Amino acid sequence: MGHEGEPRDAVAVASMVGLAVVAPMLGMARAALDLTLATAARKPMSLTVYERLADSPSVQLAVADAASLVDTAQLHA
């Protein structure tokens, strides 16, 4: 039994559904980033002077950019 004007009625349903969808997406993004970091630490990088992906500055920059985007998305959520 609800009463008219209750705070729960003042929240738009679309915003609540958005939060329910964002949380799993953030979790998947964080898991993908963790997997990338684990893989880069052990995977060799062929045809370069770097022994591992993690040693390459371009890979480090790309991973840092991805980590920044995931962190920013989490803060906005």
All heavy atoms as TSV, in Angstrom:
chain	resi	resn	atom	element	x	y	z
A	1	MET	N	N	0.840	-1.180	0.000
A	1	MET	CA	C	0.000	0.000	0.000
A	1	MET	C	C	0.881	1.238	0.000
A	1	MET	O	O	1.581	1.507	0.952
A	1	MET	CB	C	-0.878	0.038	1.237
A	1	MET	CG	C	-1.936	-0.990	1.278
A	1	MET	SD	S	-3.018	-0.631	2.651
A	1	MET	CE	C	-4.399	-1.531	2.149
A	2	GLY	N	N	0.832	1.940	-1.076
A	2	GLY	CA	C	1.641	3.141	-1.173
A	2	GLY	C	C	0.820	4.382	-0.928
A	2	GLY	O	O	-0.412	4.379	-1.009
A	3	HIS	N	N	1.499	5.416	-0.577
A	3	HIS	CA	C	0.871	6.717	-0.398
A	3	HIS	C	C	1.392	7.643	-1.480
A	3	HIS	O	O	2.577	7.628	-1.808
A	3	HIS	CB	C	1.199	7.280	0.988
A	3	HIS	CG	C	0.720	6.409	2.105
A	3	HIS	ND1	N	-0.597	6.335	2.481
A	3	HIS	CD2	C	1.387	5.564	2.916
A	3	HIS	CE1	C	-0.721	5.483	3.483
A	3	HIS	NE2	N	0.480	4.991	3.771
A	4	GLU	N	N	0.511	8.441	-1.998
A	4	GLU	CA	C	0.897	9.332	-3.077
A	4	GLU	C	C	1.953	10.318	-2.603
A	4	GLU	O	O	1.873	10.871	-1.508
A	4	GLU	CB	C	-0.319	10.088	-3.596
A	4	GLU	CG	C	-0.002	10.838	-4.855
A	4	GLU	CD	C	-1.233	11.136	-5.678
A	4	GLU	OE1	O	-2.233	10.420	-5.533
A	4	GLU	OE2	O	-1.174	12.080	-6.443
A	5	GLY	N	N	2.972	10.526	-3.451
A	5	GLY	CA	C	4.031	11.461	-3.132
A	5	GLY	C	C	5.173	10.868	-2.319
A	5	GLY	O	O	6.052	11.583	-1.868
A	6	GLU	N	N	5.177	9.541	-2.130
A	6	GLU	CA	C	6.277	8.906	-1.421
A	6	GLU	C	C	7.570	9.056	-2.226
A	6	GLU	O	O	7.528	9.071	-3.457
A	6	GLU	CB	C	5.993	7.423	-1.189
A	6	GLU	CG	C	5.021	7.164	-0.083
A	6	GLU	CD	C	4.874	5.674	0.199
A	6	GLU	OE1	O	5.375	4.854	-0.593
A	6	GLU	OE2	O	4.249	5.338	1.210
A	7	PRO	N	N	8.729	9.140	-1.554
A	7	PRO	CA	C	9.994	9.318	-2.279
A	7	PRO	C	C	10.288	8.222	-3.291
A	7	PRO	O	O	10.866	8.481	-4.321
A	7	PRO	CB	C	11.038	9.312	-1.159
A	7	PRO	CG	C	10.298	9.717	0.057
A	7	PRO	CD	C	8.888	9.203	-0.129
A	8	ARG	N	N	9.878	6.986	-3.023
A	8	ARG	CA	C	10.168	5.916	-3.979
A	8	ARG	C	C	9.432	6.118	-5.294
A	8	ARG	O	O	9.833	5.599	-6.326
A	8	ARG	CB	C	9.848	4.550	-3.390
A	8	ARG	CG	C	8.385	4.318	-3.126
A	8	ARG	CD	C	8.159	2.888	-2.620
A	8	ARG	NE	N	6.787	2.693	-2.233
A	8	ARG	CZ	C	5.807	2.405	-3.081
A	8	ARG	NH1	N	6.067	2.260	-4.353
A	8	ARG	NH2	N	4.572	2.253	-2.650
A	9	ASP	N	N	8.343	6.865	-5.252
A	9	ASP	CA	C	7.610	7.149	-6.482
A	9	ASP	C	C	8.235	8.297	-7.261
A	9	ASP	O	O	7.927	8.492	-8.421
A	9	ASP	CB	C	6.151	7.497	-6.161
A	9	ASP	CG	C	5.379	6.298	-5.614
A	9	ASP	OD1	O	5.798	5.168	-5.910
A	9	ASP	OD2	O	4.389	6.507	-4.897
A	10	ALA	N	N	9.132	9.043	-6.628
A	10	ALA	CA	C	9.728	10.204	-7.275
A	10	ALA	C	C	10.942	9.836	-8.127
A	10	ALA	O	O	11.460	10.659	-8.847
A	10	ALA	CB	C	10.126	11.229	-6.223
A	11	VAL	N	N	11.402	8.596	-8.047
A	11	VAL	CA	C	12.579	8.170	-8.803
A	11	VAL	C	C	12.132	7.611	-10.147
A	11	VAL	O	O	11.232	6.773	-10.213
A	11	VAL	CB	C	13.363	7.095	-8.015
A	11	VAL	CG1	C	14.542	6.593	-8.813
A	11	VAL	CG2	C	13.810	7.643	-6.673
A	12	ALA	N	N	12.786	8.080	-11.199
A	12	ALA	CA	C	12.454	7.592	-12.531
A	12	ALA	C	C	12.911	6.144	-12.685
A	12	ALA	O	O	14.015	5.785	-12.280
A	12	ALA	CB	C	13.115	8.458	-13.582
A	13	VAL	N	N	12.071	5.330	-13.237
A	13	VAL	CA	C	12.386	3.912	-13.409
A	13	VAL	C	C	13.581	3.737	-14.340
A	13	VAL	O	O	14.424	2.864	-14.123
A	13	VAL	CB	C	11.145	3.157	-13.947
A	13	VAL	CG1	C	11.490	1.713	-14.251
A	13	VAL	CG2	C	10.010	3.241	-12.947
A	14	ALA	N	N	13.686	4.568	-15.343
A	14	ALA	CA	C	14.790	4.449	-16.302
A	14	ALA	C	C	16.145	4.625	-15.615
A	14	ALA	O	O	17.115	3.940	-15.967
A	14	ALA	CB	C	14.624	5.469	-17.411
A	15	SER	N	N	16.233	5.504	-14.636
A	15	SER	CA	C	17.508	5.691	-13.952
A	15	SER	C	C	17.864	4.482	-13.098
A	15	SER	O	O	19.033	4.125	-12.957
A	15	SER	CB	C	17.480	6.958	-13.101
A	15	SER	OG	O	16.533	6.836	-12.052
A	16	MET	N	N	16.900	3.834	-12.529
A	16	MET	CA	C	17.159	2.641	-11.731
A	16	MET	C	C	17.568	1.469	-12.618
A	16	MET	O	O	18.451	0.695	-12.264
A	16	MET	CB	C	15.921	2.270	-10.908
A	16	MET	CG	C	15.517	3.333	-9.907
A	16	MET	SD	S	16.848	3.779	-8.780
A	16	MET	CE	C	16.928	2.320	-7.789
A	17	VAL	N	N	16.964	1.342	-13.775
A	17	VAL	CA	C	17.318	0.277	-14.711
A	17	VAL	C	C	18.736	0.515	-15.227
A	17	VAL	O	O	19.513	-0.428	-15.379
A	17	VAL	CB	C	16.301	0.201	-15.871
A	17	VAL	CG1	C	16.782	-0.736	-16.967
A	17	VAL	CG2	C	14.955	-0.242	-15.351
A	18	GLY	N	N	19.077	1.766	-15.456
A	18	GLY	CA	C	20.428	2.099	-15.911
A	18	GLY	C	C	21.484	1.654	-14.928
A	18	GLY	O	O	22.516	1.102	-15.307
A	19	LEU	N	N	21.244	1.866	-13.645
A	19	LEU	CA	C	22.201	1.429	-12.630
A	19	LEU	C	C	22.311	-0.087	-12.578
A	19	LEU	O	O	23.384	-0.636	-12.350
A	19	LEU	CB	C	21.803	1.976	-11.262
A	19	LEU	CG	C	22.072	3.458	-11.040
A	19	LEU	CD1	C	21.548	3.891	-9.681
A	19	LEU	CD2	C	23.543	3.775	-11.165
A	20	ALA	N	N	21.217	-0.763	-12.794
A	20	ALA	CA	C	21.241	-2.227	-12.774
A	20	ALA	C	C	22.040	-2.786	-13.952
A	20	ALA	O	O	22.610	-3.869	-13.857
A	20	ALA	CB	C	19.817	-2.765	-12.805
A	21	VAL	N	N	22.096	-2.060	-15.043
A	21	VAL	CA	C	22.840	-2.502	-16.220
A	21	VAL	C	C	24.307	-2.098	-16.123
A	21	VAL	O	O	25.194	-2.824	-16.576
A	21	VAL	CB	C	22.197	-1.930	-17.501
A	21	VAL	CG1	C	23.045	-2.188	-18.722
A	21	VAL	CG2	C	20.801	-2.501	-17.685
A	22	VAL	N	N	24.587	-0.955	-15.507
A	22	VAL	CA	C	25.952	-0.437	-15.440
A	22	VAL	C	C	26.845	-1.303	-14.555
A	22	VAL	O	O	28.009	-1.534	-14.888
A	22	VAL	CB	C	25.944	1.026	-14.949
A	22	VAL	CG1	C	27.327	1.492	-14.555
A	22	VAL	CG2	C	25.372	1.931	-16.021
A	23	ALA	N	N	26.339	-1.792	-13.462
A	23	ALA	CA	C	27.168	-2.561	-12.526
A	23	ALA	C	C	27.797	-3.803	-13.175
A	23	ALA	O	O	29.009	-3.997	-13.056
A	23	ALA	CB	C	26.350	-2.935	-11.296
A	24	PRO	N	N	27.051	-4.629	-13.878
A	24	PRO	CA	C	27.698	-5.768	-14.540
A	24	PRO	C	C	28.685	-5.345	-15.627
A	24	PRO	O	O	29.722	-5.979	-15.810
A	24	PRO	CB	C	26.539	-6.549	-15.156
A	24	PRO	CG	C	25.338	-6.123	-14.412
A	24	PRO	CD	C	25.594	-4.714	-13.981
A	25	MET	N	N	28.390	-4.269	-16.322
A	25	MET	CA	C	29.301	-3.789	-17.356
A	25	MET	C	C	30.623	-3.324	-16.742
A	25	MET	O	O	31.696	-3.585	-17.293
A	25	MET	CB	C	28.649	-2.663	-18.152
A	25	MET	CG	C	27.490	-3.131	-18.988
A	25	MET	SD	S	26.600	-1.787	-19.765
A	25	MET	CE	C	27.674	-1.423	-21.118
A	26	LEU	N	N	30.552	-2.645	-15.609
A	26	LEU	CA	C	31.779	-2.226	-14.924
A	26	LEU	C	C	32.568	-3.437	-14.444
A	26	LEU	O	O	33.803	-3.453	-14.523
A	26	LEU	CB	C	31.443	-1.317	-13.745
A	26	LEU	CG	C	31.051	0.106	-14.087
A	26	LEU	CD1	C	30.578	0.838	-12.838
A	26	LEU	CD2	C	32.211	0.837	-14.720
A	27	GLY	N	N	31.875	-4.439	-13.952
A	27	GLY	CA	C	32.543	-5.651	-13.518
A	27	GLY	C	C	33.252	-6.360	-14.660
A	27	GLY	O	O	34.379	-6.839	-14.511
A	28	MET	N	N	32.604	-6.412	-15.821
A	28	MET	CA	C	33.228	-7.045	-16.987
A	28	MET	C	C	34.437	-6.248	-17.470
A	28	MET	O	O	35.453	-6.820	-17.850
A	28	MET	CB	C	32.208	-7.194	-18.114
A	28	MET	CG	C	31.181	-8.265	-17.845
A	28	MET	SD	S	30.079	-8.585	-19.237
A	28	MET	CE	C	29.070	-7.109	-19.218
A	29	ALA	N	N	34.318	-4.924	-17.439
A	29	ALA	CA	C	35.444	-4.088	-17.855
A	29	ALA	C	C	36.628	-4.267	-16.912
A	29	ALA	O	O	37.778	-4.372	-17.351
A	29	ALA	CB	C	35.019	-2.622	-17.905
A	30	ARG	N	N	36.354	-4.318	-15.610
A	30	ARG	CA	C	37.428	-4.518	-14.631
A	30	ARG	C	C	38.070	-5.896	-14.804
A	30	ARG	O	O	39.286	-6.041	-14.741
A	30	ARG	CB	C	36.864	-4.356	-13.221
A	30	ARG	CG	C	37.856	-4.537	-12.110
A	30	ARG	CD	C	38.889	-3.462	-12.042
A	30	ARG	NE	N	38.280	-2.178	-11.785
A	30	ARG	CZ	C	38.964	-1.035	-11.822
A	30	ARG	NH1	N	40.244	-1.033	-12.069
A	30	ARG	NH2	N	38.356	0.111	-11.609
A	31	ALA	N	N	37.259	-6.921	-15.056
A	31	ALA	CA	C	37.787	-8.270	-15.271
A	31	ALA	C	C	38.632	-8.337	-16.544
A	31	ALA	O	O	39.685	-8.989	-16.561
A	31	ALA	CB	C	36.649	-9.280	-15.339
A	32	ALA	N	N	38.201	-7.657	-17.593
A	32	ALA	CA	C	38.974	-7.635	-18.835
A	32	ALA	C	C	40.308	-6.928	-18.627
A	32	ALA	O	O	41.347	-7.367	-19.146
A	32	ALA	CB	C	38.178	-6.935	-19.934
A	33	LEU	N	N	40.302	-5.861	-17.854
A	33	LEU	CA	C	41.542	-5.150	-17.553
A	33	LEU	C	C	42.484	-6.031	-16.739
A	33	LEU	O	O	43.689	-6.098	-17.031
A	33	LEU	CB	C	41.234	-3.851	-16.811
A	33	LEU	CG	C	42.429	-2.969	-16.453
A	33	LEU	CD1	C	43.168	-2.527	-17.705
A	33	LEU	CD2	C	41.961	-1.777	-15.653
A	34	ASP	N	N	41.961	-6.727	-15.738
A	34	ASP	CA	C	42.780	-7.632	-14.924
A	34	ASP	C	C	43.368	-8.757	-15.770
A	34	ASP	O	O	44.536	-9.123	-15.611
A	34	ASP	CB	C	41.967	-8.204	-13.769
A	34	ASP	CG	C	41.599	-7.163	-12.727
A	34	ASP	OD1	O	42.225	-6.070	-12.720
A	34	ASP	OD2	O	40.680	-7.424	-11.928
A	35	LEU	N	N	42.569	-9.306	-16.667
A	35	LEU	CA	C	43.046	-10.367	-17.551
A	35	LEU	C	C	44.141	-9.850	-18.483
A	35	LEU	O	O	45.138	-10.528	-18.723
A	35	LEU	CB	C	41.887	-10.948	-18.360
A	35	LEU	CG	C	42.244	-12.061	-19.343
A	35	LEU	CD1	C	42.788	-13.275	-18.590
A	35	LEU	CD2	C	41.040	-12.439	-20.171
A	36	THR	N	N	43.971	-8.645	-18.991
A	36	THR	CA	C	44.974	-8.039	-19.862
A	36	THR	C	C	46.288	-7.835	-19.118
A	36	THR	O	O	47.368	-8.118	-19.653
A	36	THR	CB	C	44.465	-6.697	-20.417
A	36	THR	OG1	O	43.263	-6.931	-21.153
A	36	THR	CG2	C	45.488	-6.046	-21.319
A	37	LEU	N	N	46.211	-7.358	-17.880
A	37	LEU	CA	C	47.425	-7.162	-17.088
A	37	LEU	C	C	48.130	-8.483	-16.814
A	37	LEU	O	O	49.357	-8.577	-16.909
A	37	LEU	CB	C	47.081	-6.467	-15.772
A	37	LEU	CG	C	46.680	-5.001	-15.888
A	37	LEU	CD1	C	46.175	-4.480	-14.548
A	37	LEU	CD2	C	47.843	-4.168	-16.382
A	38	ALA	N	N	47.373	-9.510	-16.499
A	38	ALA	CA	C	47.967	-10.821	-16.241
A	38	ALA	C	C	48.597	-11.406	-17.500
A	38	ALA	O	O	49.673	-12.012	-17.447
A	38	ALA	CB	C	46.914	-11.770	-15.679
A	39	THR	N	N	47.939	-11.224	-18.624
A	39	THR	CA	C	48.448	-11.754	-19.885
A	39	THR	C	C	49.690	-10.993	-20.338
A	39	THR	O	O	50.659	-11.590	-20.803
A	39	THR	CB	C	47.362	-11.676	-20.973
A	39	THR	OG1	O	46.221	-12.406	-20.537
A	39	THR	CG2	C	47.853	-12.249	-22.286
A	40	ALA	N	N	49.669	-9.671	-20.200
A	40	ALA	CA	C	50.802	-8.855	-20.639
A	40	ALA	C	C	52.063	-9.154	-19.841
A	40	ALA	O	O	53.177	-8.999	-20.352
A	40	ALA	CB	C	50.453	-7.375	-20.527
A	41	ALA	N	N	51.906	-9.601	-18.620
A	41	ALA	CA	C	53.067	-9.879	-17.778
A	41	ALA	C	C	53.817	-11.132	-18.229
A	41	ALA	O	O	55.010	-11.258	-17.976
A	41	ALA	CB	C	52.621	-10.038	-16.331
A	42	ARG	N	N	53.130	-12.049	-18.918
A	42	ARG	CA	C	53.784	-13.300	-19.288
A	42	ARG	C	C	53.846	-13.570	-20.790
A	42	ARG	O	O	54.599	-14.412	-21.238
A	42	ARG	CB	C	53.104	-14.473	-18.582
A	42	ARG	CG	C	51.655	-14.641	-18.900
A	42	ARG	CD	C	51.078	-15.896	-18.228
A	42	ARG	NE	N	49.648	-15.899	-18.136
A	42	ARG	CZ	C	48.794	-15.943	-19.133
A	42	ARG	NH1	N	49.225	-15.960	-20.354
A	42	ARG	NH2	N	47.498	-15.963	-18.923
A	43	LYS	N	N	53.084	-12.841	-21.583
A	43	LYS	CA	C	53.028	-13.126	-23.011
A	43	LYS	C	C	54.186	-12.439	-23.741
A	43	LYS	O	O	54.428	-11.246	-23.559
A	43	LYS	CB	C	51.702	-12.642	-23.594
A	43	LYS	CG	C	51.509	-13.044	-25.035
A	43	LYS	CD	C	50.131	-12.718	-25.532
A	43	LYS	CE	C	49.986	-13.163	-26.968
A	43	LYS	NZ	N	48.682	-12.868	-27.499
A	44	PRO	N	N	54.896	-13.178	-24.576
A	44	PRO	CA	C	56.001	-12.559	-25.329
A	44	PRO	C	C	55.483	-11.659	-26.441
A	44	PRO	O	O	54.379	-11.834	-26.951
A	44	PRO	CB	C	56.742	-13.762	-25.911
A	44	PRO	CG	C	55.755	-14.869	-25.928
A	44	PRO	CD	C	54.778	-14.609	-24.832
A	45	MET	N	N	56.303	-10.679	-26.773
A	45	MET	CA	C	55.957	-9.756	-27.856
A	45	MET	C	C	56.915	-10.016	-29.010
A	45	MET	O	O	58.106	-9.725	-28.933
A	45	MET	CB	C	56.067	-8.309	-27.376
A	45	MET	CG	C	55.561	-7.298	-28.343
A	45	MET	SD	S	55.433	-5.691	-27.558
A	45	MET	CE	C	54.628	-4.788	-28.831
A	46	SER	N	N	56.389	-10.596	-30.065
A	46	SER	CA	C	57.248	-10.996	-31.184
A	46	SER	C	C	57.572	-9.822	-32.097
A	46	SER	O	O	56.868	-8.809	-32.121
A	46	SER	CB	C	56.579	-12.116	-31.979
A	46	SER	OG	O	55.337	-11.672	-32.464
A	47	LEU	N	N	58.651	-9.965	-32.815
A	47	LEU	CA	C	59.118	-8.993	-33.813
A	47	LEU	C	C	59.448	-7.623	-33.219
A	47	LEU	O	O	59.362	-6.607	-33.913
A	47	LEU	CB	C	58.098	-8.852	-34.944
A	47	LEU	CG	C	57.737	-10.144	-35.684
A	47	LEU	CD1	C	56.631	-9.884	-36.694
A	47	LEU	CD2	C	58.954	-10.747	-36.353
A	48	THR	N	N	59.807	-7.575	-31.946
A	48	THR	CA	C	60.237	-6.327	-31.302
A	48	THR	C	C	61.424	-6.632	-30.399
A	48	THR	O	O	61.827	-7.784	-30.234
A	48	THR	CB	C	59.113	-5.714	-30.441
A	48	THR	OG1	O	58.827	-6.590	-29.354
A	48	THR	CG2	C	57.857	-5.455	-31.248
A	49	VAL	N	N	61.961	-5.597	-29.787
A	49	VAL	CA	C	63.075	-5.782	-28.854
A	49	VAL	C	C	62.586	-6.112	-27.447
A	49	VAL	O	O	63.386	-6.409	-26.573
A	49	VAL	CB	C	63.979	-4.527	-28.812
A	49	VAL	CG1	C	64.618	-4.298	-30.174
A	49	VAL	CG2	C	63.180	-3.308	-28.384
A	50	TYR	N	N	61.282	-6.060	-27.235
A	50	TYR	CA	C	60.713	-6.317	-25.907
A	50	TYR	C	C	60.421	-7.802	-25.731
A	50	TYR	O	O	59.885	-8.448	-26.623
A	50	TYR	CB	C	59.433	-5.499	-25.699
A	50	TYR	CG	C	59.649	-4.030	-25.920
A	50	TYR	CD1	C	59.125	-3.383	-27.028
A	50	TYR	CD2	C	60.398	-3.280	-25.027
A	50	TYR	CE1	C	59.333	-2.038	-27.244
A	50	TYR	CE2	C	60.617	-1.938	-25.224
A	50	TYR	CZ	C	60.092	-1.320	-26.339
A	50	TYR	OH	O	60.314	0.011	-26.539
A	51	GLU	N	N	60.773	-8.311	-24.565
A	51	GLU	CA	C	60.538	-9.731	-24.302
A	51	GLU	C	C	59.077	-10.015	-23.969
A	51	GLU	O	O	58.557	-11.075	-24.300
A	51	GLU	CB	C	61.424	-10.201	-23.154
A	51	GLU	CG	C	62.891	-10.255	-23.520
A	51	GLU	CD	C	63.730	-10.835	-22.405
A	51	GLU	OE1	O	63.170	-11.543	-21.549
A	51	GLU	OE2	O	64.933	-10.579	-22.400
A	52	ARG	N	N	58.436	-9.086	-23.267
A	52	ARG	CA	C	57.036	-9.271	-22.857
A	52	ARG	C	C	56.212	-8.075	-23.323
A	52	ARG	O	O	56.743	-6.996	-23.553
A	52	ARG	CB	C	56.923	-9.363	-21.334
A	52	ARG	CG	C	57.723	-10.440	-20.683
A	52	ARG	CD	C	57.630	-10.370	-19.165
A	52	ARG	NE	N	58.028	-9.053	-18.687
A	52	ARG	CZ	C	57.473	-8.422	-17.650
A	52	ARG	NH1	N	56.517	-8.982	-16.961
A	52	ARG	NH2	N	57.878	-7.233	-17.291
A	53	LEU	N	N	54.910	-8.273	-23.408
A	53	LEU	CA	C	54.020	-7.155	-23.751
A	53	LEU	C	C	54.123	-6.042	-22.718
A	53	LEU	O	O	54.060	-4.861	-23.051
A	53	LEU	CB	C	52.572	-7.645	-23.837
A	53	LEU	CG	C	52.187	-8.465	-25.064
A	53	LEU	CD1	C	50.791	-9.032	-24.885
A	53	LEU	CD2	C	52.268	-7.634	-26.307
A	54	ALA	N	N	54.283	-6.426	-21.457
A	54	ALA	CA	C	54.315	-5.439	-20.377
A	54	ALA	C	C	55.529	-4.519	-20.460
A	54	ALA	O	O	55.525	-3.446	-19.860
A	54	ALA	CB	C	54.304	-6.146	-19.027
A	55	ASP	N	N	56.550	-4.900	-21.202
A	55	ASP	CA	C	57.756	-4.071	-21.324
A	55	ASP	C	C	57.616	-2.987	-22.392
A	55	ASP	O	O	58.415	-2.052	-22.419
A	55	ASP	CB	C	58.960	-4.956	-21.658
A	55	ASP	CG	C	59.265	-5.952	-20.557
A	55	ASP	OD1	O	58.946	-5.652	-19.386
A	55	ASP	OD2	O	59.811	-7.022	-20.868
A	56	SER	N	N	56.654	-3.099	-23.244
A	56	SER	CA	C	56.471	-2.152	-24.347
A	56	SER	C	C	55.775	-0.877	-23.871
A	56	SER	O	O	54.686	-0.928	-23.291
A	56	SER	CB	C	55.633	-2.800	-25.444
A	56	SER	OG	O	55.248	-1.847	-26.402
A	57	PRO	N	N	56.367	0.294	-24.132
A	57	PRO	CA	C	55.724	1.552	-23.734
A	57	PRO	C	C	54.360	1.772	-24.385
A	57	PRO	O	O	53.454	2.329	-23.760
A	57	PRO	CB	C	56.713	2.629	-24.186
A	57	PRO	CG	C	58.025	1.933	-24.263
A	57	PRO	CD	C	57.704	0.524	-24.666
A	58	SER	N	N	54.186	1.319	-25.618
A	58	SER	CA	C	52.887	1.513	-26.280
A	58	SER	C	C	51.808	0.656	-25.613
A	58	SER	O	O	50.661	1.092	-25.479
A	58	SER	CB	C	52.988	1.200	-27.774
A	58	SER	OG	O	53.374	-0.134	-27.977
A	59	VAL	N	N	52.156	-0.538	-25.182
A	59	VAL	CA	C	51.199	-1.393	-24.474
A	59	VAL	C	C	50.900	-0.795	-23.101
A	59	VAL	O	O	49.746	-0.765	-22.664
A	59	VAL	CB	C	51.734	-2.835	-24.348
A	59	VAL	CG1	C	50.851	-3.671	-23.456
A	59	VAL	CG2	C	51.852	-3.466	-25.721
A	60	GLN	N	N	51.929	-0.298	-22.423
A	60	GLN	CA	C	51.731	0.330	-21.119
A	60	GLN	C	C	50.783	1.529	-21.224
A	60	GLN	O	O	49.902	1.712	-20.384
A	60	GLN	CB	C	53.071	0.784	-20.538
A	60	GLN	CG	C	53.982	-0.350	-20.160
A	60	GLN	CD	C	55.366	0.127	-19.769
A	60	GLN	OE1	O	55.636	1.333	-19.736
A	60	GLN	NE2	N	56.246	-0.808	-19.472
A	61	LEU	N	N	50.959	2.336	-22.274
A	61	LEU	CA	C	50.094	3.496	-22.482
A	61	LEU	C	C	48.659	3.075	-22.766
A	61	LEU	O	O	47.710	3.660	-22.214
A	61	LEU	CB	C	50.628	4.351	-23.630
A	61	LEU	CG	C	49.866	5.633	-23.937
A	61	LEU	CD1	C	49.906	6.576	-22.737
A	61	LEU	CD2	C	50.438	6.309	-25.159
A	62	ALA	N	N	48.477	2.051	-23.583
A	62	ALA	CA	C	47.124	1.590	-23.903
A	62	ALA	C	C	46.429	1.019	-22.670
A	62	ALA	O	O	45.242	1.285	-22.440
A	62	ALA	CB	C	47.187	0.534	-25.009
A	63	VAL	N	N	47.163	0.262	-21.858
A	63	VAL	CA	C	46.576	-0.311	-20.643
A	63	VAL	C	C	46.261	0.790	-19.639
A	63	VAL	O	O	45.221	0.769	-18.972
A	63	VAL	CB	C	47.513	-1.383	-20.040
A	63	VAL	CG1	C	47.037	-1.806	-18.667
A	63	VAL	CG2	C	47.596	-2.582	-20.965
A	64	ALA	N	N	47.143	1.782	-19.525
A	64	ALA	CA	C	46.889	2.896	-18.609
A	64	ALA	C	C	45.659	3.687	-19.041
A	64	ALA	O	O	44.851	4.109	-18.197
A	64	ALA	CB	C	48.107	3.809	-18.546
A	65	ASP	N	N	45.499	3.870	-20.336
A	65	ASP	CA	C	44.325	4.573	-20.853
A	65	ASP	C	C	43.054	3.784	-20.554
A	65	ASP	O	O	42.043	4.347	-20.114
A	65	ASP	CB	C	44.477	4.797	-22.354
A	65	ASP	CG	C	43.388	5.666	-22.940
A	65	ASP	OD1	O	42.920	6.589	-22.234
A	65	ASP	OD2	O	43.003	5.441	-24.109
A	66	ALA	N	N	43.095	2.481	-20.749
A	66	ALA	CA	C	41.931	1.636	-20.459
A	66	ALA	C	C	41.608	1.657	-18.968
A	66	ALA	O	O	40.437	1.744	-18.579
A	66	ALA	CB	C	42.192	0.211	-20.927
A	67	ALA	N	N	42.634	1.597	-18.125
A	67	ALA	CA	C	42.413	1.627	-16.676
A	67	ALA	C	C	41.798	2.953	-16.253
A	67	ALA	O	O	40.906	2.995	-15.399
A	67	ALA	CB	C	43.729	1.396	-15.936
A	68	SER	N	N	42.241	4.032	-16.873
A	68	SER	CA	C	41.677	5.347	-16.571
A	68	SER	C	C	40.208	5.422	-16.972
A	68	SER	O	O	39.379	5.982	-16.235
A	68	SER	CB	C	42.479	6.430	-17.298
A	68	SER	OG	O	41.913	7.691	-17.086
A	69	LEU	N	N	39.870	4.864	-18.110
A	69	LEU	CA	C	38.476	4.870	-18.563
A	69	LEU	C	C	37.591	4.038	-17.637
A	69	LEU	O	O	36.466	4.443	-17.331
A	69	LEU	CB	C	38.393	4.346	-20.005
A	69	LEU	CG	C	38.958	5.265	-21.089
A	69	LEU	CD1	C	39.008	4.546	-22.417
A	69	LEU	CD2	C	38.141	6.536	-21.171
A	70	VAL	N	N	38.077	2.887	-17.189
A	70	VAL	CA	C	37.289	2.041	-16.288
A	70	VAL	C	C	37.092	2.764	-14.948
A	70	VAL	O	O	35.983	2.779	-14.395
A	70	VAL	CB	C	37.968	0.669	-16.084
A	70	VAL	CG1	C	37.275	-0.121	-14.993
A	70	VAL	CG2	C	37.963	-0.112	-17.388
A	71	ASP	N	N	38.150	3.363	-14.437
A	71	ASP	CA	C	38.042	4.094	-13.166
A	71	ASP	C	C	37.081	5.274	-13.274
A	71	ASP	O	O	36.275	5.522	-12.377
A	71	ASP	CB	C	39.409	4.600	-12.708
A	71	ASP	CG	C	40.321	3.477	-12.235
A	71	ASP	OD1	O	39.809	2.377	-11.949
A	71	ASP	OD2	O	41.540	3.708	-12.164
A	72	THR	N	N	37.164	5.993	-14.389
A	72	THR	CA	C	36.270	7.139	-14.598
A	72	THR	C	C	34.805	6.684	-14.694
A	72	THR	O	O	33.917	7.311	-14.128
A	72	THR	CB	C	36.671	7.892	-15.878
A	72	THR	OG1	O	38.021	8.320	-15.748
A	72	THR	CG2	C	35.783	9.092	-16.122
A	73	ALA	N	N	34.567	5.597	-15.401
A	73	ALA	CA	C	33.204	5.074	-15.513
A	73	ALA	C	C	32.663	4.665	-14.158
A	73	ALA	O	O	31.494	4.927	-13.821
A	73	ALA	CB	C	33.182	3.891	-16.474
A	74	GLN	N	N	33.514	4.056	-13.341
A	74	GLN	CA	C	33.077	3.635	-12.005
A	74	GLN	C	C	32.755	4.858	-11.136
A	74	GLN	O	O	31.771	4.860	-10.406
A	74	GLN	CB	C	34.145	2.782	-11.338
A	74	GLN	CG	C	33.709	2.204	-10.017
A	74	GLN	CD	C	34.701	1.182	-9.490
A	74	GLN	OE1	O	35.691	0.856	-10.137
A	74	GLN	NE2	N	34.446	0.697	-8.297
A	75	LEU	N	N	33.574	5.891	-11.235
A	75	LEU	CA	C	33.301	7.103	-10.448
A	75	LEU	C	C	32.009	7.791	-10.884
A	75	LEU	O	O	31.273	8.317	-10.074
A	75	LEU	CB	C	34.481	8.074	-10.561
A	75	LEU	CG	C	35.741	7.662	-9.802
A	75	LEU	CD1	C	36.888	8.610	-10.146
A	75	LEU	CD2	C	35.486	7.685	-8.318
A	76	HIS	N	N	31.748	7.764	-12.195
A	76	HIS	CA	C	30.514	8.392	-12.686
A	76	HIS	C	C	29.285	7.595	-12.281
A	76	HIS	O	O	28.215	8.168	-12.063
A	76	HIS	CB	C	30.564	8.548	-14.204
A	76	HIS	CG	C	31.361	9.726	-14.630
A	76	HIS	ND1	N	32.676	9.641	-14.963
A	76	HIS	CD2	C	31.041	11.031	-14.761
A	76	HIS	CE1	C	33.141	10.827	-15.300
A	76	HIS	NE2	N	32.154	11.704	-15.174
A	77	ALA	N	N	29.438	6.290	-12.207
A	77	ALA	CA	C	28.290	5.460	-11.820
A	77	ALA	C	C	27.975	5.671	-10.357
A	77	ALA	O	O	26.853	5.642	-9.927
A	77	ALA	CB	C	28.588	3.997	-12.085
